[in-house]
Amino acid sequence: MYITSIDVLFLVHLSEKHIPKREREYINCIDFDKLGASLKYLKYNKGLKLIDIKTQEGYMVKIVI
């Protein structure tokens, strides 16, 4: 099983009310169709860190395959 771009968009939509507006601008820059397509090939690299972000306010975003 792999995550599709539709799944990612749904999760982002659910979490939008918890993400500050300033950080939402970064998320809106992501092309989720391309991200979903690339995850299909990246699933063979278990443990690969795609995103590891820590903000000054203490928020963390980490995506590991």
N, C-alpha and C positions, 0 to 999 in steps of 0.2 A: 504494500500500500504506500502511496506517495501523496503528498499534499499538492493540490492543484491551485492554480491562480485564483479560482473562485473561492476555495477554502480560505486562502490568505486574505482576500478582499473581505470576506464575511467576518473574519477575526478582527481585522482592522476596523471595520465598521462598528463592531460591538465594543471595541476598546476606545473609540474616539472620544467618548465623554470623559474618560479618565486621563487622556493625554492632554497636557497643556497645549494651547494654541500654537505657541512658539515651536514646540517639537513636532506638531502635526504637519508643519510646512515641510519638514524633512521627509516624513512618511509619504506625503503627497508627491514627492519627486521620484518615488520608486515605480518602475514599470513592472507591475505584478504579473503581467502576461509573460514577459521574458524571464522573470524570477521563477515562475512556476514551471516553465519549459526547461530551465537549466537545472532545477531540482531533480528532474527525472534522471539526468545524467550524473548529478553529484551524489545521489543516494548510495553509490558504490564506494564512496569515501567516508566511511563511518568515523565520527569524531572530528570531522573537519569544521572549524569555526568560520562561519560566514560573516557574522556580525558580533562584535563585542564592544559595546559602547557604555560608558559610565559618565553621567552628567555631573556638573558641580552640585546640583540639587539633590543628588543621591539616586536618581533614576538609573536603571540598568536595562539594557536591551542586549540579549545574547541569543544568537541562533546557531545551534550546533546540529550537524547532521548525524 
